[in-house]
Every structure is written in C-alpha cells, then in structure tokens.
Amino acid sequence: MDRVGATPKSAAGRPACINIHALPLQLLLRKHPEWKRRPVAVVEKENPQSPILWVNSAAGRAGIRTGMRYASALSLDRNLCAGTVSEREIQAAVRQVHRLLDRFSPRIEPSDDEPGIFWVDASGLDKLHTSLEDWARQIDARLSRLALKASIVVGFSRFGSYAVARSVSRVIVFPSPEVEQTESRMVRLLHLQIDPKLRDRLEKLAVHTVSDFLALPAGGIVHHLGEQAWNLYRFASGTLSLPIQSRKIPEPLRVRIDLDEPESNARRLLFWIRQRLDPLLRATAARCQAVAALHLQLLLEDGARHRQRIQPARPTLEAPVLLDLLRLHLETVSFRAPPVELALEAEGVYVSAETLDLLQQNPRRNLEAALDALARVRAEFGPDSVLSARLKPGHLPEARFEWQPFRKLVVASPQPVSLRPLVRRVHACPEHLEGASLYHAKNRKPAPGHAISGGWWHREIRRDYRFIKTRRGERLWIYYDQQARRWYAQGRVE
C-alpha cells in the first residue's frame, strides 16, 4: 500500500502548472487601466484597516506586502491605488480560463486556495504537438489574447512545477526530475502564497528558500510553526502530492424564465420566480453553498434590461426570506416597459457542513402529511418509486445494501445518550473526489487505511480506503482506485 498522500508510481506523469499572475490584481487593472503605471493593491474591503491581498511590482518596490493594512501601506506610498474584486468576478475568470485549458488537456484542476493556479496533465501530449514546449506556448498565446499574463511550467511533480511557476514569468519545460527539483528548491518562500505571519517568522529564522525550509527538523514543525507550515512541508517534500484531480467546469447557478406574455404586475412576477427558486436553492445546497445574494435580471419588452442584486442579512437557503426581499423590490420599482423574461442567478458562498445542515433543517414534522405525500408519489409513479435500503452480504461497500419497497413510516424516537453514535452514509455509486478535499484535510495524520482487492471474477479491483476531515468540517470516507488512478468518495460520516 502506498504512503498516505504519496503519488503512486503508476500515476506519475508530466503535470504542468499554469500560474495566472495575481489573477484578482489583473482583474482590478482591467477595470482601472489608468492605474497600470502606479502601485496597485487588491484589498479585502474598502476601508483603511482592510488587509492587502495582492500587490503589483511597483507596490512591492515601495515595501508594501500582502497582509499589511491599507492605512499602513499608504504611509509607505501615498500614491497607492487600491480596490476590491468580488468572488463572483474571480470565479467567472477561473471558469473562462478553465474552458480555454479544456481544449488543450483532458484533465484540468484549478486551485481552490489560489485563484489563477491550474494544474494540467501534459502526459502524452508531446505526441499530438511538436513538443511540450510548443504545447505550452500555444496555451500562453491563447491566454495573452484574453489579456492575461501567465507562467507555464511543465515538470514531473505538483510542487516542483507549482513553485517554479510562482517564481518565473515565462514558459519552462524541465528535461528531468532532477533539474526540476534543483530549480524548485532554489525558489524563495516570498514567491509562495503563505500566511504573512508564517512568512515573517520564517524570515526571522533565516529560512528564505524552499531548500532552507525542507532542512528544518520535520518533528518540530507542527509544534513550533503550526498546521499550515506542516502542510507546506509535506507538499514540498512530496508526501502530500496527489494525482491531478480533473474537474468539470462549474456552471453558474442560474435559471431563466420565459414569460407567456409581457407582465409588469409584481405579484404575478413573484409567482413565476417562486416556481424556479426552490430548484435553484437545492442546486446551491448541492454545492455545499448558501445564497449570499440573488442577481435578478429582467428583459423588458423594449429590449432594455433591469438588473438588481438582492442581498439577505446573512447567507441563507430559506426561500421565504429571499421571496420577501424580491417582493419588496418588485413592488417599489416601475418599469418603462413590461418584462418578457426573468433570470435569477445565485451568488453562493461555501459554508461548513454543520451550518449547511442547520440551514436545511425543517423542525416541523407531520407524520400524517408525510404518509399522504408518499401515497401520492406511489399513486403517480408506481409502487417502486418509494424505497428503503436493506443490508446484504457483498464484497464492495456499494454492494452491501439493496433497495426494497418502503412499507411503513414510524415516528423517530431518539434516546438520550452520553456519546452520539456516528453514522456512515454510503453513496449508491462512488463519487469522483475533487483534489481540494484532500489538500485541505485538517488532520495531520489521516486515519490508517485498509485495502480491498479482488474482483477477479468480474474485473480486478484494488482500493486503498481511509477517513479524512476536510477544512469545512466534513468527515469523508475515501479511497484511491489503483486502476482508475483517481480518488473517490465512498461516503461520509455524520
């Protein structure tokens, strides 16, 4: 069995890291092209005490660094220009780049922590192009057409290609793992995205490069420098390296409503919105998000568009709260022409597993109403439409239960216990696991895994199982499929 987090030999290939240099900063300069020759910073909020998130080279030369307060940065250079970039703008740009890269490789993994970082599988693509350098330069040319500056490094490991891509501004194709390792060890920690406090502590210890950092005693890193330093150490040393986890391009959470006829009455418009809002909220919850704002767009009969951002007091999944805010807006606005089309887009924010459960809870349980609802479902879709699970012997976890017709619904009768039992919920079909869930595992030492092998009577199966706890608080039961060379989620623990 492979080491926890180590890349199996069968998964070795040619990972390429594409670094869109300070993507939020480039987006800010798109909105303010007159700032290009001045020191510029992206701040978290528009107030003097807001921390600085990204700076350009002119601001860096003035001594302004990420983590500083905006007011402190102004004392270093009074000509500093600063602004905010919304999460929605960043995600839209990430989707745009993801679509572009999808034309050059079948496996793309955008980083969740660093917007603008993409890992791309370049294995075998030299057979479709003149060389891997030609492949990388084609990507660079396409990004230039989008007015995005990037560095592209084709290497042999995730960290090696990432570290060099963060420190250069050109296309590099490493000829061997040894050259990649030598170059990546020389990268200064200042180029990596690490917590400013950790960066300052390492500088006081005269730890300036990746090589200096890896020379520290591994046993004392967690105790003296903290969890983030330990994760960085494992990533840089290769023990937290994973195969590229390809992802689908995330589509916006959006619904469109074509009205039967032009309509300007607020109540009737709200009736149309109510029909589509619940599916939109369910789709948002499926992404482990809550609605931070709703973007309402109305296409008027004369071709004009009315746009409004509806923001609740806090992220929510409650339809009545959002409908009430929409009602208040629609009752106060007057249209110069009646709307003929409605569009709603949810601006989602990630929430912890516990918060998501609370947002989705419905304490009002009516047994009689539930039985009537199930009877209506059976009457319309047949007796096999309402099922319950029953355990049975099986080799794989997903084969250890089967569905049978549901007969009886009983009222839950929980008993007080000193220690709440954990429930392992198994997916009927294992779900492909995104790489971010593995990188953000909060526990330093994942629970020891166990292997399942066999299946010679049907197809060879080799799975390495373990439990992890994600940064959002979810406890996932995952495995690495040796044949597919991918991580999957078998289920979750509640």
C-alpha positions in Angstrom: 0.0 0.0 0.0 1.3 3.4 -0.9 2.1 6.1 1.6 -0.7 8.4 2.6 -0.8 11.2 0.1 2.1 9.9 -1.9 1.7 9.7 -5.7 1.7 6.1 -6.8 4.3 5.2 -9.4 1.5 4.3 -11.8 0.2 7.9 -11.5 3.5 9.6 -12.4 3.3 11.7 -15.5 4.0 15.3 -16.7 2.0 17.7 -14.5 2.1 21.3 -15.7 1.3 24.2 -13.5 -0.2 27.4 -15.0 0.0 30.5 -12.9 -2.1 33.4 -13.9 -0.1 36.0 -12.2 -2.1 37.6 -9.3 -5.4 37.0 -11.1 -7.5 39.3 -8.9 -4.9 42.1 -9.4 -5.2 41.6 -13.2 -9.0 41.8 -13.0 -8.7 45.0 -11.0 -6.4 46.6 -13.6 -8.9 45.6 -16.3 -11.4 47.9 -14.6 -8.8 50.6 -14.0 -6.4 50.6 -16.9 -5.2 54.1 -15.9 -3.5 52.5 -12.8 -1.1 50.3 -14.8 2.0 52.5 -14.1 1.2 53.1 -10.5 1.5 51.0 -7.3 -1.7 48.9 -7.0 -3.2 46.6 -4.4 -6.2 44.5 -4.0 -7.8 44.9 -0.6 -10.3 42.7 1.2 -12.7 45.6 1.9 -12.9 49.3 1.1 -11.7 50.6 4.5 -8.4 51.8 5.9 -7.9 48.7 8.2 -8.6 46.2 5.5 -5.7 43.8 4.8 -3.9 43.8 1.5 -4.3 40.6 -0.5 -2.3 41.2 -3.7 0.2 43.8 -4.8 1.9 44.6 -8.1 5.6 45.0 -8.6 5.5 48.8 -8.2 3.9 48.5 -4.8 6.4 45.7 -3.9 9.3 48.0 -4.6 7.8 50.6 -2.2 7.9 47.9 0.6 4.2 47.1 0.5 3.5 43.5 1.2 0.5 41.2 1.4 -1.0 41.1 4.9 -0.4 44.8 5.6 -3.3 47.1 6.4 -4.3 49.6 3.7 -3.6 52.5 6.0 -0.1 51.3 6.8 0.6 50.8 3.1 -0.5 54.3 2.3 2.1 55.6 4.8 4.8 53.9 2.6 3.4 55.2 -0.7 0.7 57.8 -0.7 0.1 57.2 -4.5 -1.1 53.6 -3.8 -4.3 52.7 -5.7 -6.4 50.0 -4.2 -9.7 48.4 -4.9 -11.8 45.2 -4.3 -12.5 42.3 -6.6 -15.6 40.2 -5.8 -15.6 36.5 -5.5 -18.1 36.4 -8.4 -15.7 38.2 -10.7 -12.8 35.8 -9.7 -14.9 32.7 -10.3 -16.1 34.0 -13.7 -12.5 34.4 -14.7 -11.5 31.0 -13.4 -14.3 29.4 -15.5 -13.1 31.3 -18.6 -9.6 30.0 -18.2 -10.8 26.5 -17.4 -12.8 26.4 -20.6 -9.7 27.6 -22.6 -7.5 24.9 -21.0 -10.1 22.2 -21.6 -9.1 22.4 -25.3 -5.5 21.5 -24.5 -5.8 18.7 -22.0 -8.5 16.3 -20.8 -7.5 16.8 -17.1 -7.6 20.2 -15.5 -7.6 21.0 -11.8 -8.0 24.6 -10.6 -6.7 25.5 -7.2 -9.3 26.4 -4.6 -6.9 28.3 -2.4 -5.1 30.3 -5.0 -7.3 31.7 -7.8 -5.3 31.6 -11.0 -3.3 28.4 -10.3 -4.2 25.5 -12.5 -2.7 22.0 -12.7 -2.9 20.4 -16.2 -2.0 16.9 -17.2 0.5 17.1 -20.1 1.3 13.4 -20.2 1.5 12.1 -23.8 0.6 15.5 -25.4 4.0 15.7 -27.0 2.7 13.1 -29.4 0.0 15.5 -30.5 2.2 18.6 -30.8 5.7 19.3 -32.0 6.9 19.3 -28.4 5.6 20.0 -24.9 7.2 23.5 -25.2 5.2 24.1 -28.3 2.0 22.9 -26.5 2.8 25.3 -23.5 3.5 28.2 -25.8 0.1 27.7 -27.6 -1.6 28.0 -24.2 0.4 31.1 -23.4 -0.6 32.7 -26.7 -4.3 32.0 -26.1 -4.1 33.4 -22.6 -2.4 36.6 -24.0 -5.5 37.0 -26.2 -7.5 37.2 -23.0 -5.1 39.9 -21.7 -3.9 37.6 -19.0 -0.2 37.3 -18.1 0.9 33.8 -17.0 3.8 31.5 -16.5 3.6 27.8 -17.6 5.9 25.2 -16.1 5.9 21.5 -17.3 7.5 19.3 -14.8 7.4 16.0 -13.0 5.7 16.8 -9.7 2.9 19.0 -8.4 5.1 21.1 -6.1 8.1 21.4 -8.3 6.0 22.8 -11.3 4.0 25.0 -8.9 6.9 26.5 -7.0 8.8 27.4 -10.2 5.6 28.7 -11.9 5.1 31.1 -8.9 8.6 32.5 -9.2 9.1 33.0 -13.0 7.3 34.8 -15.8 7.9 32.5 -18.8 7.4 29.1 -20.3 9.6 26.3 -18.9 9.7 22.6 -19.7 12.0 20.6 -17.4 14.0 17.8 -19.1 14.3 15.7 -16.0 13.0 15.3 -12.4 16.5 16.2 -11.1 16.6 19.6 -12.8 13.0 20.3 -11.6 14.0 19.5 -8.0 17.1 21.7 -8.2 15.2 24.7 -9.5 12.2 24.3 -7.1 14.5 24.1 -4.1 16.0 27.5 -5.0 12.6 29.2 -5.1 12.3 31.9 -2.3 9.3 31.4 0.1 8.4 35.0 -0.6 7.1 33.8 -4.0 4.7 31.2 -2.5 1.3 32.1 -1.1 1.7 31.5 2.6 0.3 33.3 5.6 2.1 36.6 6.2 2.7 35.8 9.9 4.3 32.5 9.0 6.4 34.2 6.3 7.7 36.7 8.8 8.5 34.0 11.4 10.5 32.0 8.8 12.4 35.1 7.8 13.4 35.7 11.4 14.8 32.1 11.4 16.8 32.9 8.2 14.6 30.5 6.3 14.3 32.1 2.9 14.1 29.3 0.3 12.3 26.0 -0.2 15.7 24.3 0.5 16.1 26.1 3.8 12.6 25.2 4.8 13.0 21.5 4.0 16.2 21.5 6.0 14.2 22.1 9.2 13.6 19.2 11.5 10.3 17.7 10.5 9.3 16.6 14.0 9.2 20.2 15.4 7.4 22.0 12.5 3.8 21.4 13.8 4.7 22.3 17.3 6.7 25.5 16.6 5.3 26.8 13.3 1.7 25.4 13.1 -0.5 23.4 10.8 0.0 25.5 7.7 3.7 25.1 7.9 3.4 21.3 8.3 1.1 21.1 5.2 3.5 23.2 3.2 6.4 20.9 4.4 4.5 17.8 3.3 3.6 19.3 0.0 7.2 20.4 -0.7 8.7 17.1 0.3 6.3 15.1 -1.8 4.4 13.3 0.9 1.3 15.3 0.2 1.4 15.0 -3.6 -1.7 13.8 -5.4 -2.5 12.9 -8.9 -4.3 15.7 -10.8 -7.9 15.6 -9.9 -9.7 16.7 -13.0 -13.0 18.7 -12.6 -15.9 19.7 -14.6 -16.3 23.4 -15.4 -18.6 24.8 -12.7 -21.6 26.4 -14.3 -23.3 29.5 -12.8 -26.3 28.8 -10.5 -28.8 30.4 -12.9 -32.4 29.9 -14.0 -34.2 31.7 -16.8 -38.0 32.2 -17.1 -39.7 33.0 -20.4 -43.0 34.7 -19.5 -46.1 33.7 -21.5 -46.8 37.3 -22.2 -45.4 40.7 -21.0 -46.0 41.1 -17.3 -45.4 44.0 -15.0 -47.5 43.0 -12.0 -45.3 42.4 -9.0 -47.4 39.5 -7.6 -47.6 37.7 -10.8 -43.8 38.1 -11.4 -43.2 36.7 -7.9 -45.4 33.7 -8.7 -43.1 32.9 -11.7 -40.0 33.4 -9.5 -41.4 31.1 -6.7 -41.6 28.2 -9.1 -37.9 28.3 -10.0 -36.4 29.4 -6.7 -36.7 26.1 -4.9 -34.7 24.1 -7.5 -32.1 26.9 -7.5 -31.7 26.7 -3.8 -31.4 22.9 -4.0 -28.7 23.2 -6.6 -26.9 25.7 -4.4 -27.0 23.4 -1.4 -25.7 20.5 -3.5 -22.5 22.5 -4.0 -22.2 22.9 -0.2 -23.1 26.6 -0.5 -25.6 29.1 0.8 -27.0 32.1 -1.1 -25.2 35.3 -0.2 -27.1 37.3 -2.8 -29.5 36.9 -5.7 -28.9 38.6 -9.0 -32.3 39.5 -10.7 -32.3 40.4 -14.3 -35.5 41.4 -16.3 -35.5 41.7 -20.0 -38.1 44.4 -20.9 -40.3 44.4 -24.0 -38.4 47.3 -25.5 -35.1 45.4 -25.2 -33.8 47.2 -22.1 -32.6 45.2 -19.1 -33.3 45.8 -15.4 -30.7 44.4 -13.0 -30.8 44.2 -9.2 -28.7 42.5 -6.6 -30.8 41.2 -3.7 -28.8 40.5 -0.6 -30.2 38.9 2.6 -28.8 39.8 6.0 -26.8 36.5 6.1 -26.2 33.6 3.7 -29.4 31.5 3.6 -31.2 28.7 1.9 -34.7 29.8 3.0 -37.0 30.6 0.1 -39.4 32.8 2.1 -36.6 35.1 3.2 -35.4 35.6 -0.4 -39.0 35.9 -1.8 -39.9 38.6 0.7 -36.8 40.7 -0.4 -37.7 40.1 -4.0 -41.3 41.2 -3.3 -40.2 44.4 -1.6 -38.0 45.3 -4.6 -40.6 44.4 -7.3 -43.3 46.4 -5.5 -41.2 49.6 -5.5 -39.8 49.6 -9.0 -41.6 50.9 -12.0 -40.8 49.5 -15.5 -40.8 51.7 -18.6 -41.9 48.6 -20.5 -43.3 45.2 -19.2 -40.8 42.4 -18.6 -40.9 39.5 -21.1 -38.1 37.4 -19.5 -36.7 36.7 -16.0 -33.3 35.4 -14.9 -32.1 34.6 -11.4 -28.5 33.8 -10.5 -27.4 32.7 -7.0 -24.2 34.1 -5.6 -23.1 31.3 -3.4 -20.6 31.1 -0.6 -19.2 28.0 0.9 -20.4 27.1 4.4 -19.3 24.4 6.9 -21.1 21.1 6.9 -22.7 21.9 10.3 -24.0 25.3 9.0 -25.4 23.7 5.9 -27.3 21.1 7.9 -28.8 23.9 10.1 -29.9 25.9 7.1 -31.6 22.8 5.6 -33.2 21.6 8.8 -37.0 21.7 8.9 -38.2 21.2 12.5 -41.9 20.9 11.6 -42.5 17.2 11.0 -46.0 16.0 10.3 -46.3 12.2 10.1 -49.8 12.2 8.6 -48.7 14.7 5.9 -45.6 12.6 5.1 -47.7 9.4 4.7 -50.1 11.2 2.4 -47.3 12.6 0.3 -45.7 9.1 0.0 -49.1 7.7 -1.0 -49.4 10.4 -3.7 -45.9 9.6 -5.0 -46.7 5.8 -5.2 -50.0 6.5 -6.9 -48.4 8.7 -9.6 -45.1 6.9 -10.2 -45.8 3.3 -9.1 -45.1 1.2 -6.0 -41.3 1.0 -6.7 -40.9 4.8 -6.5 -40.7 4.8 -2.7 -37.9 2.5 -1.5 -35.8 1.9 1.6 -32.4 0.3 2.0 -31.7 -3.2 3.4 -28.3 -4.6 4.3 -27.0 -7.7 2.4 -23.6 -9.5 2.0 -21.3 -8.0 -0.6 -17.6 -7.6 -1.5 -17.7 -3.8 -2.1 -19.3 -1.2 0.2 -21.8 -0.1 -2.5 -22.9 -3.8 -3.0 -23.7 -4.3 0.7 -27.2 -2.9 0.6 -30.2 -3.1 -1.7 -33.4 -1.2 -2.2 -36.7 -2.7 -1.4 -40.3 -1.2 -1.4 -41.0 1.1 1.5 -43.8 -0.2 3.7 -44.1 1.7 6.9 -43.1 5.1 8.3 -42.6 5.4 12.0 -42.0 8.4 14.2 -38.4 8.9 15.3 -37.9 8.3 19.0 -34.3 9.4 19.8 -32.9 8.3 23.2 -30.6 10.4 25.3 -27.0 9.1 25.1 -23.7 10.2 26.6 -21.9 9.8 23.3 -23.8 10.3 20.0 -23.1 7.4 17.5 -21.6 8.2 14.2 -23.5 7.2 11.0 -21.6 6.2 7.9 -23.7 7.2 4.8 -22.6 5.2 1.7 -23.2 6.5 -1.8 -25.0 4.1 -4.1 -22.3 4.9 -6.6 -18.8 6.2 -5.5 -18.4 9.9 -6.4 -15.2 11.3 -8.0 -13.5 13.3 -5.4 -12.1 16.8 -6.1 -8.4 17.2 -5.2 -9.2 20.2 -2.9 -10.9 18.0 -0.3 -7.7 16.0 0.1 -5.4 19.0 0.2 -7.5 20.7 2.9 -7.7 17.7 5.2 -7.4 19.2 8.6 -5.9 16.2 10.4 -2.2 15.9 10.2 -2.3 12.1 10.2 -5.3 10.6 8.3 -6.8 7.5 10.0 -4.9 4.3 8.9 -6.4 2.9 5.8 -7.4 -0.5 4.7 -7.2 -2.2 1.3 -9.9 -4.0 -0.6 -8.7 -6.1 -3.6 -10.1 -8.9 -5.7 -12.9 -8.9 -8.2 -11.1 -11.4 -10.4 -14.5 -13.0 -11.2 -15.6 -9.7 -12.9 -12.8 -7.2 -13.0 -9.7 -6.5 -11.0 -10.3 -4.2 -8.0 -7.6 -2.5 -5.8 -8.8 0.2 -3.4 -7.0 1.9 -0.6 -9.5 3.3 1.9 -9.1 5.9 4.6 -11.1 8.6 6.5 -10.3 12.4 6.2 -11.7 15.5 7.7 -12.0 18.4 5.4 -11.5 22.1 6.2 -15.3 22.6 6.0 -15.7 20.0 8.8 -17.0 17.1 6.7 -15.7 13.6 7.5 -15.3 11.7 4.3 -14.7 8.0 3.7 -12.5 7.9 0.6 -10.4 5.5 -1.4 -7.8 5.6 -4.1 -8.6 3.4 -7.1 -5.3 1.9 -8.4 -6.8 1.0 -11.8 -8.5 4.4 -12.5 -5.7 6.3 -10.7 -8.3 8.6 -9.1 -9.6 9.4 -5.6 -13.3 8.7 -4.9 -15.7 9.4 -2.1 -17.4 6.2 -0.9 -19.5 8.1 1.6 -19.5 10.4 4.6 -19.6 10.2 8.4 -22.2 12.1 10.3 
